[in-house]
Amino acid sequence: MTQTDPSAPAAPPAPWPDALSRLAADQARVRAGGGPKAQQRQHDKNRLTARERIARLVDEGTPFDELMTFAGDGMYEDVGGCPSGGTVTGIGTIAGRPWMIVANDATVKAGAFFPITAKKVIRAQTIALENHLPVVYLVDSAGVYLPMQDEIFPDQDDFGRVFYLNARMSARGIPQIAAIMGNCVAGGAYLPVMCDTLIMTEGSGLYLAGPALVKAAIGQVVDSEDLGGASMHAAIAGTVDYKEPDDEAALKRIRALADLYAQGDVAPFARRRKETVPAPARDLTELVGFDGGKTYDVRDLIKTLVDGGEFHEFKPEYGETLVCGFARAGGYPVAFVANQRTVIKKKLKSGGEPGLRTRIEVGGVIYGDSADKAARFIMDANQAGVPLVFLSDVTGFMVGRDSEQEGIIRRGAKLVNAVSNSVVPKITIITGGSFGAGNYAMNGKAYAPRFLFAWPSAKYAVMSGNAAAKTLLDIQLAALKRSGHQPDDEELQRLYDEVKAKYDTELDPRYAAARLWVDEIIPPNDTRDRLIRALEACAQNPVQEEFRVGVFQV
């Protein structure tokens, strides 16, 4: 039997298990909303919490793919925080069909809208609009959080955009069902009324101004039920289509109505769907290192995501730091663009010398030939009408004299053009670094991915942590020296540590997820299932626009 030496240093923690445990704990924390006491207050009113409502609404035994779980995490701490943005959003199956579900969490500030709440609802509506997903709104909100009204109310992508998207989806024939299951106050009252169908539970309130505000504004004394109760709206105002006694009855009504909606055509790519073939089993946390220091062949990652591990690679010997090719996932045809993470020995033109020259190319970096290949492949995917999946683990574009002379800016612009103008559904999965212009080339948030997922290992910034910290420190030092202060070594180290700690916090995917730069953080081994269900959501939109690229660099 081997004895353990107690004086020996402890083994370093395993990064992936620790990261996945932390992810699960953080998800549980934000999903608790306002906490047990606030949940009990909801139950005391004979109402369910937002997540309890969703669990009863979706088909039994089917997953609810929550989106934007970490919205607002670490924000608004001075007013008690806003866990999960005070709203639960995601895609669930209702009557055999995917629906976008938006549910106010009344345990968080009575479901009031913070700035991030409005942005989260708008993102959920945008996903629904782009994918023609029908929407259920479970409304239980006190309206705008008034101390922050100037950040919620006036701008293009603020609260008013919610109603704009309501109307746009209605005009496109995308079903929307709303159920008022608590408060529905002020401007927020327009959201459910602009839906196809409006359900309201007894004891709920729907009004532009509550009793106290009515008294203050016009001196009228009226109770909540006469002003905006379910019976009044059902029998007198005619605003409500279905009055229900409680949450359970309202959810049952939603399911019955959802089962009656006609099913439209699916997307052209989905008409070529075949029977799903299992992918080769592999623990992705063993393949891909957590900290980005481990090299791996991204083809091995792709093969764990696609049916039967079958991958038709495009130009495999050219532009090798980007891997492109076609496959199927869940029976759907897909086209992958992925950063290669091996070290590559690249053959070069002879340049007048006999034989071929070589150079070492670093995985994760986009070189000129890689940009050319990927741009051409994206055009091929659009020509074939096949959705694009970007596996992003990118350091950026190659810099330096040789790269500039090879036209890296021109060739990179060509790739960005192709990504920008692509009309097939695009899904991005950030598995590691997502730095600088590499984020743009690999279909970052600004390039309208239908869905954008990140692993806990994702790092999201304009440059890597060490490089950024040194650059920011140099800027601070220059400012100190201009003011006549020359820091000693101890102060230099303290300044560096402070800058590095701040930047590392901003690199964390939770920081990005809190601000909705990514739609959800997912464990690596859930990637295939989430990808297939995202493709199923994309398949609900039968419309594909004409592909045009405009002025294209050559």
C-alpha positions as CSV (number, residue, x, y, z in Angstrom):
1,M,0.0,0.0,0.0
2,T,1.4,3.4,-1.0
3,Q,1.8,5.9,1.8
4,T,1.1,9.6,1.2
5,D,3.8,12.0,2.4
6,P,1.9,14.7,4.4
7,S,4.8,17.1,3.8
8,A,4.5,16.8,0.1
9,P,2.8,19.8,-1.7
10,A,-0.8,19.2,-2.6
11,A,-1.6,18.4,-6.2
12,P,-3.0,21.4,-8.1
13,P,-6.7,21.5,-8.5
14,A,-8.2,20.0,-11.7
15,P,-9.3,23.0,-13.7
16,W,-12.3,21.4,-15.5
17,P,-14.0,19.8,-12.5
18,D,-13.6,22.9,-10.5
19,A,-14.9,25.1,-13.3
20,L,-17.9,22.9,-13.9
21,S,-18.7,22.7,-10.2
22,R,-18.5,26.5,-10.0
23,L,-20.7,26.8,-13.0
24,A,-23.4,24.6,-11.4
25,A,-23.2,26.5,-8.1
26,D,-23.4,29.9,-9.8
27,Q,-26.4,28.7,-11.9
28,A,-28.1,27.5,-8.8
29,R,-27.4,30.9,-7.1
30,V,-28.9,33.1,-9.8
31,R,-31.8,30.7,-10.4
32,A,-32.8,31.1,-6.8
33,G,-34.0,34.6,-7.8
34,G,-35.0,36.7,-4.8
35,G,-34.4,33.7,-2.4
36,P,-36.5,31.4,-0.3
37,K,-38.5,34.2,1.5
38,A,-39.4,35.9,-1.7
39,Q,-40.4,32.5,-3.2
40,Q,-42.6,31.8,-0.1
41,R,-44.3,35.2,-0.5
42,Q,-45.2,34.2,-4.1
43,H,-46.6,30.9,-2.8
44,D,-48.6,32.7,-0.1
45,K,-50.4,34.6,-2.9
46,N,-51.3,31.2,-4.4
47,R,-48.9,31.8,-7.3
48,L,-46.0,29.8,-8.7
49,T,-42.5,31.1,-9.2
50,A,-41.4,31.8,-12.8
51,R,-39.4,28.5,-13.0
52,E,-42.2,26.5,-11.5
53,R,-44.6,27.9,-14.1
54,I,-42.2,27.0,-16.9
55,A,-41.7,23.5,-15.6
56,R,-45.5,22.9,-15.7
57,L,-45.8,24.5,-19.1
58,V,-43.3,22.5,-21.2
59,D,-44.0,19.0,-22.4
60,E,-43.2,16.4,-19.7
61,G,-39.8,14.9,-20.1
62,T,-38.5,17.5,-22.5
63,P,-35.7,20.0,-21.6
64,F,-36.0,23.7,-21.1
65,D,-33.0,25.3,-22.8
66,E,-32.6,28.4,-20.6
67,L,-31.0,31.4,-22.2
68,M,-29.2,34.3,-20.6
69,T,-29.2,32.7,-17.1
70,F,-26.4,35.1,-15.9
71,A,-28.0,38.3,-17.1
72,G,-27.2,41.1,-14.7
73,D,-24.9,38.9,-12.6
74,G,-22.7,41.1,-10.4
75,M,-24.6,44.2,-11.6
76,Y,-26.8,46.6,-9.6
77,E,-25.2,45.4,-6.3
78,D,-25.9,48.8,-4.7
79,V,-29.7,48.1,-4.9
80,G,-29.6,44.4,-4.0
81,G,-28.8,43.0,-7.5
82,C,-31.0,41.6,-10.2
83,P,-30.5,37.8,-10.4
84,S,-31.0,36.5,-13.9
85,G,-32.2,39.9,-14.9
86,G,-35.4,39.4,-13.0
87,T,-36.7,37.3,-16.0
88,V,-36.4,33.7,-17.1
89,T,-36.1,33.1,-20.8
90,G,-35.4,30.1,-23.0
91,I,-36.8,27.6,-25.4
92,G,-39.1,24.8,-24.4
93,T,-41.3,22.3,-26.2
94,I,-45.0,22.9,-25.9
95,A,-47.4,20.5,-27.7
96,G,-44.4,19.0,-29.6
97,R,-43.1,22.3,-30.9
98,P,-40.3,24.7,-29.7
99,W,-41.6,27.9,-28.1
100,M,-39.7,30.9,-26.8
101,I,-40.8,31.4,-23.2
102,V,-40.4,34.8,-21.3
103,A,-41.4,34.7,-17.7
104,N,-41.0,37.6,-15.2
105,D,-39.6,36.5,-11.9
106,A,-41.7,38.3,-9.3
107,T,-39.3,37.2,-6.5
108,V,-36.8,39.8,-7.8
109,K,-38.0,43.3,-7.1
110,A,-41.6,42.3,-7.9
111,G,-40.5,41.5,-11.4
112,A,-39.6,45.1,-12.1
113,F,-37.7,45.9,-15.3
114,F,-34.0,46.9,-14.8
115,P,-32.0,48.0,-17.9
116,I,-30.7,44.5,-18.3
117,T,-34.2,43.0,-18.1
118,A,-35.3,45.0,-21.1
119,K,-32.2,44.0,-23.0
120,K,-32.8,40.3,-22.1
121,V,-36.4,40.3,-23.2
122,I,-35.5,42.1,-26.4
123,R,-32.8,39.5,-27.1
124,A,-35.3,36.7,-26.5
125,Q,-37.8,38.3,-28.8
126,T,-35.1,38.8,-31.5
127,I,-34.2,35.1,-31.3
128,A,-37.9,34.3,-31.7
129,L,-38.3,36.8,-34.6
130,E,-35.2,35.5,-36.5
131,N,-36.2,31.8,-36.1
132,H,-40.0,32.3,-36.3
133,L,-40.4,30.8,-32.9
134,P,-43.9,31.3,-31.3
135,V,-43.7,33.1,-27.9
136,V,-45.4,32.6,-24.5
137,Y,-45.1,35.5,-22.1
138,L,-45.8,34.7,-18.4
139,V,-46.4,38.2,-17.1
140,D,-45.9,39.1,-13.4
141,S,-44.2,42.5,-13.2
142,A,-44.4,45.8,-11.4
143,G,-43.2,47.6,-14.5
144,V,-40.1,49.8,-14.9
145,Y,-37.7,50.0,-11.9
146,L,-38.2,53.8,-11.5
147,P,-34.9,54.7,-9.9
148,M,-33.3,53.7,-13.3
149,Q,-36.0,54.8,-15.6
150,D,-33.6,57.0,-17.6
151,E,-31.6,53.8,-18.5
152,I,-34.7,51.7,-19.3
153,F,-37.2,54.0,-21.1
154,P,-36.0,56.2,-23.9
155,D,-33.4,54.6,-26.2
156,Q,-33.8,52.5,-29.4
157,D,-32.9,49.3,-27.6
158,D,-34.7,50.0,-24.3
159,F,-38.2,49.2,-23.1
160,G,-40.1,50.5,-26.0
161,R,-38.4,48.0,-28.3
162,V,-40.3,45.2,-26.6
163,F,-43.6,46.5,-28.0
164,Y,-42.0,47.2,-31.4
165,L,-41.0,43.6,-31.6
166,N,-44.4,42.5,-30.3
167,A,-45.9,44.2,-33.3
168,R,-43.3,43.0,-35.8
169,M,-43.7,39.4,-34.8
170,S,-47.5,39.7,-35.0
171,A,-47.2,41.1,-38.5
172,R,-45.1,38.2,-39.6
173,G,-47.6,35.7,-38.3
174,I,-45.5,34.5,-35.4
175,P,-47.9,33.3,-32.6
176,Q,-47.7,35.1,-29.3
177,I,-49.7,34.1,-26.2
178,A,-49.6,36.1,-23.0
179,A,-50.8,35.1,-19.5
180,I,-51.0,37.8,-16.8
181,M,-50.4,35.9,-13.5
182,G,-49.8,38.8,-11.1
183,N,-49.1,42.5,-11.7
184,C,-49.0,44.1,-15.1
185,V,-48.6,47.8,-14.7
186,A,-48.0,51.0,-16.7
187,G,-46.2,50.7,-20.1
188,G,-45.7,47.0,-19.5
189,A,-49.5,46.5,-19.9
190,Y,-49.1,46.9,-23.7
191,L,-47.0,43.8,-24.0
192,P,-49.7,41.2,-23.3
193,V,-52.4,43.2,-25.0
194,M,-50.4,43.2,-28.2
195,C,-50.3,39.4,-28.3
196,D,-52.7,37.2,-30.3
197,T,-54.2,35.8,-27.1
198,L,-54.5,37.2,-23.6
199,I,-55.1,35.0,-20.5
200,M,-55.5,36.5,-17.0
201,T,-55.8,34.9,-13.6
202,E,-58.1,36.0,-10.8
203,G,-56.3,38.3,-8.3
204,S,-54.0,39.7,-11.0
205,G,-54.0,43.4,-12.0
206,L,-53.7,45.0,-15.5
207,Y,-53.7,48.8,-15.6
208,L,-51.8,51.7,-16.9
209,A,-51.8,53.3,-13.4
210,G,-52.5,51.6,-10.1
211,P,-55.0,52.8,-7.5
212,A,-52.5,55.0,-5.7
213,L,-51.3,56.7,-8.9
214,V,-54.9,57.2,-10.1
215,K,-55.8,58.9,-6.8
216,A,-52.7,61.1,-7.0
217,A,-53.3,62.0,-10.6
218,I,-57.0,62.6,-10.8
219,G,-58.3,62.2,-7.3
220,Q,-60.3,59.1,-8.0
221,V,-60.6,56.4,-5.4
222,V,-60.9,53.0,-6.9
223,D,-59.9,49.5,-5.7
224,S,-57.6,47.2,-7.7
225,E,-60.3,44.8,-8.9
226,D,-62.6,47.5,-10.3
227,L,-59.6,49.3,-11.8
228,G,-57.9,46.4,-13.6
229,G,-58.9,43.0,-12.2
230,A,-59.5,39.9,-14.2
231,S,-63.3,40.0,-13.9
232,M,-63.4,43.7,-15.0
233,H,-61.2,43.0,-18.1
234,A,-63.1,39.9,-19.0
235,A,-66.7,41.2,-18.6
236,I,-66.5,45.0,-19.0
237,A,-63.4,46.2,-20.9
238,G,-63.2,43.0,-23.1
239,T,-59.4,43.1,-22.9
240,V,-59.0,39.5,-21.6
241,D,-59.8,36.6,-23.9
242,Y,-59.7,33.9,-21.1
243,K,-60.1,34.4,-17.4
244,E,-58.7,31.6,-15.3
245,P,-58.9,31.0,-11.5
246,D,-55.2,30.3,-10.9
247,D,-51.8,29.6,-12.4
248,E,-52.4,25.9,-13.0
249,A,-55.6,26.6,-15.0
250,A,-53.8,29.4,-17.0
251,L,-50.9,27.1,-17.9
252,K,-53.3,24.4,-18.9
253,R,-55.1,26.9,-21.2
254,I,-51.8,27.9,-22.8
255,R,-51.0,24.3,-23.6
256,A,-54.4,23.6,-25.1
257,L,-54.2,26.7,-27.3
258,A,-50.6,26.0,-28.4
259,D,-51.7,22.5,-29.5
260,L,-54.2,24.2,-32.0
261,Y,-51.7,26.4,-33.8
262,A,-50.9,25.4,-37.4
263,Q,-47.4,24.3,-38.1
264,G,-45.7,26.3,-40.9
265,D,-43.1,25.2,-43.4
266,V,-39.6,24.5,-42.1
267,A,-36.4,26.0,-43.4
268,P,-34.9,24.7,-46.7
269,F,-32.0,23.1,-44.9
270,A,-34.3,21.2,-42.5
271,R,-36.1,19.6,-45.5
272,R,-32.9,17.7,-46.1
273,R,-32.9,16.3,-42.5
274,K,-32.1,12.6,-42.1
275,E,-32.3,10.2,-39.2
276,T,-30.0,11.2,-36.4
277,V,-26.9,9.0,-36.0
278,P,-25.1,9.0,-32.7
279,A,-21.7,10.8,-32.5
280,P,-18.6,9.1,-31.2
281,A,-18.5,9.3,-27.4
282,R,-15.7,11.4,-25.9
283,D,-15.2,13.5,-22.8
284,L,-14.5,17.0,-24.3
285,T,-12.9,18.2,-21.1
286,E,-10.1,15.6,-21.7
287,L,-9.6,16.8,-25.3
288,V,-9.7,20.6,-24.8
289,G,-7.7,22.1,-22.0
290,F,-9.3,24.6,-19.7
291,D,-6.6,27.3,-19.7
292,G,-5.9,27.3,-23.5
293,G,-2.3,26.0,-23.0
294,K,-3.0,22.5,-24.4
295,T,-2.9,21.9,-28.1
296,Y,-5.6,19.8,-29.7
297,D,-6.8,18.9,-33.1
298,V,-10.2,20.6,-33.6
299,R,-11.2,17.9,-36.0
300,D,-11.4,15.6,-33.0
301,L,-13.8,18.1,-31.4
302,I,-16.0,18.4,-34.5
303,K,-16.3,14.6,-34.8
304,T,-17.8,14.4,-31.3
305,L,-20.5,16.9,-32.4
306,V,-21.5,15.4,-35.7
307,D,-23.5,12.3,-36.7
308,G,-21.4,9.2,-36.9
309,G,-18.2,11.4,-36.7
310,E,-18.4,11.9,-40.4
311,F,-16.8,15.2,-41.5
312,H,-16.2,16.3,-45.1
313,E,-13.3,18.7,-44.7
314,F,-12.9,21.5,-47.3
315,K,-9.3,22.2,-48.5
316,P,-7.7,20.3,-45.6
317,E,-4.1,21.1,-46.7
318,Y,-4.6,24.8,-47.3
319,G,-5.1,27.6,-44.7
320,E,-4.8,25.0,-42.0
321,T,-5.3,27.2,-39.0
322,L,-9.0,27.3,-39.9
323,V,-10.7,24.0,-40.4
324,C,-13.9,24.1,-42.6
325,G,-16.2,21.4,-43.8
326,F,-19.7,19.9,-44.0
327,A,-21.3,17.3,-41.7
328,R,-24.7,16.5,-40.1
329,A,-25.8,17.1,-36.5
330,G,-29.1,15.6,-35.4
331,G,-29.7,14.7,-39.0
332,Y,-29.4,18.4,-40.1
333,P,-26.8,19.4,-42.6
334,V,-24.2,21.8,-41.1
335,A,-21.1,23.7,-42.1
336,F,-18.3,24.2,-39.6
337,V,-15.7,26.9,-39.4
338,A,-13.3,26.1,-36.6
339,N,-10.0,27.4,-35.2
340,Q,-7.3,24.8,-35.3
341,R,-5.3,24.5,-32.2
342,T,-2.3,22.5,-33.3
343,V,1.1,23.8,-34.3
344,I,1.4,23.6,-38.1
345,K,4.4,23.3,-40.3
346,K,3.3,25.4,-43.3
347,K,4.7,24.9,-46.8
348,L,5.4,28.2,-48.6
349,K,6.1,29.3,-52.2
350,S,9.8,28.9,-53.0
351,G,10.3,32.6,-53.7
352,G,12.9,31.8,-56.5
353,E,14.8,29.4,-54.3
354,P,14.9,25.7,-55.2
355,G,12.4,23.5,-53.4
356,L,9.8,24.6,-50.9
357,R,10.3,26.7,-47.8
358,T,8.3,26.1,-44.5
359,R,7.3,28.2,-41.5
360,I,5.6,27.3,-38.2
361,E,2.1,28.6,-37.8
362,V,0.5,28.9,-34.4
363,G,-2.9,27.4,-33.8
364,G,-5.7,29.9,-33.0
365,V,-4.2,32.5,-35.2
366,I,-5.9,33.4,-38.5
367,Y,-3.4,33.8,-41.4
368,G,-4.1,35.2,-44.9
369,D,-4.6,31.8,-46.6
370,S,-6.9,30.7,-43.7
371,A,-9.0,33.8,-44.1
372,D,-9.3,33.2,-47.9
373,K,-10.3,29.6,-47.4
374,A,-12.9,30.4,-44.8
375,A,-14.4,33.3,-46.8
376,R,-14.8,31.0,-49.8
377,F,-16.3,28.2,-47.7
378,I,-18.8,30.5,-46.1
379,M,-19.9,31.4,-49.7
380,D,-20.2,27.7,-50.5
381,A,-22.4,27.2,-47.3
382,N,-24.7,30.0,-48.4
383,Q,-24.9,28.6,-51.9
384,A,-25.8,25.2,-50.5
385,G,-28.3,26.8,-47.9
386,V,-26.5,25.0,-45.0
387,P,-26.3,26.6,-41.5
388,L,-22.9,27.7,-40.3
389,V,-21.5,26.6,-37.0
390,F,-18.4,28.5,-35.7
391,L,-16.2,26.9,-33.1
392,S,-14.3,29.9,-31.8
393,D,-10.9,29.5,-30.0
394,V,-9.1,32.4,-31.6
395,T,-6.2,34.6,-30.6
396,G,-6.6,37.0,-33.6
397,F,-5.2,37.7,-37.0
398,M,-1.5,37.3,-37.6
399,V,0.6,40.5,-37.3
400,G,4.1,41.4,-38.5
401,R,5.9,42.4,-41.7
402,D,5.4,39.2,-43.6
403,S,1.7,39.0,-42.7
404,E,1.1,42.6,-43.7
405,Q,2.9,42.1,-47.0
406,E,0.8,39.1,-47.7
407,G,-2.3,41.3,-47.4
408,I,-3.7,40.2,-44.0
409,I,-6.0,43.2,-43.7
410,R,-7.4,42.8,-47.2
411,R,-7.9,39.1,-46.7
412,G,-9.3,39.5,-43.2
413,A,-11.8,42.1,-44.5
414,K,-13.0,39.5,-47.1
415,L,-13.7,37.0,-44.3
416,V,-15.5,39.6,-42.2
417,N,-17.6,40.6,-45.3
418,A,-18.6,37.0,-45.9
419,V,-19.6,36.5,-42.2
420,S,-21.5,39.8,-42.2
421,N,-23.6,39.1,-45.3
422,S,-24.2,35.4,-44.7
423,V,-27.9,34.6,-44.8
424,V,-28.0,31.0,-43.6
425,P,-28.5,30.5,-39.8
426,K,-25.3,31.0,-37.9
427,I,-24.5,29.5,-34.5
428,T,-21.3,30.4,-32.5
429,I,-19.7,28.3,-29.8
430,I,-16.8,29.9,-27.9
431,T,-14.6,27.1,-26.6
432,G,-11.6,29.1,-25.6
433,G,-10.2,32.5,-26.5
434,S,-12.3,35.0,-28.4
435,F,-9.9,38.0,-28.8
436,G,-9.9,41.1,-30.9
437,A,-10.8,41.0,-34.6
438,G,-10.7,37.2,-34.3
439,N,-14.1,37.5,-32.5
440,Y,-15.4,39.3,-35.5
441,A,-14.1,36.8,-38.0
442,M,-15.5,34.0,-36.0
443,N,-19.1,35.4,-35.9
444,G,-19.1,37.2,-32.6
445,K,-22.2,38.9,-31.1
446,A,-22.0,41.9,-33.5
447,Y,-22.5,39.5,-36.5
448,A,-26.0,38.4,-35.6
449,P,-25.5,34.7,-34.6
450,R,-28.9,33.1,-34.1
451,F,-27.4,31.6,-30.9
452,L,-24.1,32.2,-29.2
453,F,-22.9,29.7,-26.6
454,A,-19.7,29.8,-24.5
455,W,-17.9,27.1,-22.5
456,P,-16.7,28.0,-19.0
457,S,-13.2,28.2,-20.5
458,A,-14.1,31.0,-22.8
459,K,-12.2,34.2,-22.6
460,Y,-13.8,37.3,-24.2
461,A,-11.8,40.5,-24.7
462,V,-9.9,42.7,-27.1
463,M,-6.7,40.9,-26.3
464,S,-5.4,38.3,-23.9
465,G,-5.0,39.0,-20.2
466,N,-1.2,39.3,-19.9
467,A,-0.8,41.4,-23.0
468,A,-3.6,43.7,-22.0
469,A,-2.4,44.0,-18.4
470,K,1.1,45.1,-19.6
471,T,-0.4,47.5,-22.1
472,L,-2.7,49.1,-19.5
473,L,0.2,49.2,-17.0
474,D,2.4,51.0,-19.5
475,I,-0.4,53.6,-20.0
476,Q,-0.7,54.1,-16.3
477,L,3.1,54.4,-15.8
478,A,3.3,57.0,-18.6
479,A,0.6,59.1,-16.8
480,L,2.4,58.8,-13.5
481,K,5.7,59.8,-14.9
482,R,4.2,62.8,-16.6
483,S,2.8,63.9,-13.2
484,G,6.4,63.6,-11.8
485,H,5.9,60.4,-9.9
486,Q,8.3,57.5,-10.4
487,P,6.9,54.3,-8.8
488,D,9.3,51.8,-7.1
489,D,9.3,48.0,-7.8
490,E,6.8,47.3,-5.1
491,E,4.3,49.8,-6.4
492,L,4.8,48.6,-9.9
493,Q,3.9,45.1,-8.9
494,R,0.9,46.3,-7.0
495,L,-0.3,48.3,-10.0
496,Y,0.2,45.3,-12.3
497,D,-1.7,43.0,-10.0
498,E,-4.6,45.4,-9.8
499,V,-4.8,45.8,-13.6
500,K,-4.4,42.1,-14.2
501,A,-7.1,41.2,-11.6
502,K,-9.6,43.7,-13.2
503,Y,-8.9,42.4,-16.7
504,D,-9.1,38.8,-15.6
505,T,-12.6,39.5,-14.2
506,E,-13.6,41.0,-17.5
507,L,-12.2,38.0,-19.4
508,D,-14.5,35.6,-17.5
509,P,-17.4,34.4,-19.6
510,R,-19.8,35.2,-16.7
511,Y,-18.9,38.9,-17.2
512,A,-19.8,38.5,-20.9
513,A,-23.0,36.6,-20.0
514,A,-24.1,39.1,-17.4
515,R,-24.0,41.7,-20.2
516,L,-25.7,39.4,-22.8
517,W,-22.6,39.2,-25.0
518,V,-23.2,35.5,-25.0
519,D,-26.6,33.7,-24.8
520,E,-25.6,31.0,-22.4
521,I,-22.6,29.3,-20.7
522,I,-22.8,25.5,-21.3
523,P,-20.7,22.6,-20.2
524,P,-18.6,21.2,-23.0
525,N,-20.3,17.7,-22.9
526,D,-23.7,19.4,-23.5
527,T,-22.5,21.0,-26.7
528,R,-23.9,18.5,-29.2
529,D,-27.4,18.4,-27.6
530,R,-27.6,22.1,-27.4
531,L,-26.4,22.5,-31.0
532,I,-29.0,20.1,-32.3
533,R,-31.8,21.8,-30.4
534,A,-30.6,25.2,-31.6
535,L,-30.7,23.9,-35.2
536,E,-34.2,22.7,-34.5
537,A,-35.2,26.2,-33.5
538,C,-33.5,27.7,-36.6
539,A,-35.5,25.2,-38.7
540,Q,-38.7,26.9,-37.8
541,N,-38.0,29.9,-40.2
542,P,-38.7,28.9,-43.8
543,V,-37.4,32.1,-45.3
544,Q,-33.9,32.4,-46.6
545,E,-32.8,35.8,-48.1
546,E,-30.7,36.3,-51.2
547,F,-27.0,36.1,-50.5
548,R,-25.1,39.2,-51.6
549,V,-21.6,40.3,-50.5
550,G,-21.3,43.7,-52.1
551,V,-17.8,44.9,-52.8
552,F,-15.6,41.9,-52.1
553,Q,-11.8,42.2,-51.6
554,V,-9.8,39.9,-53.9
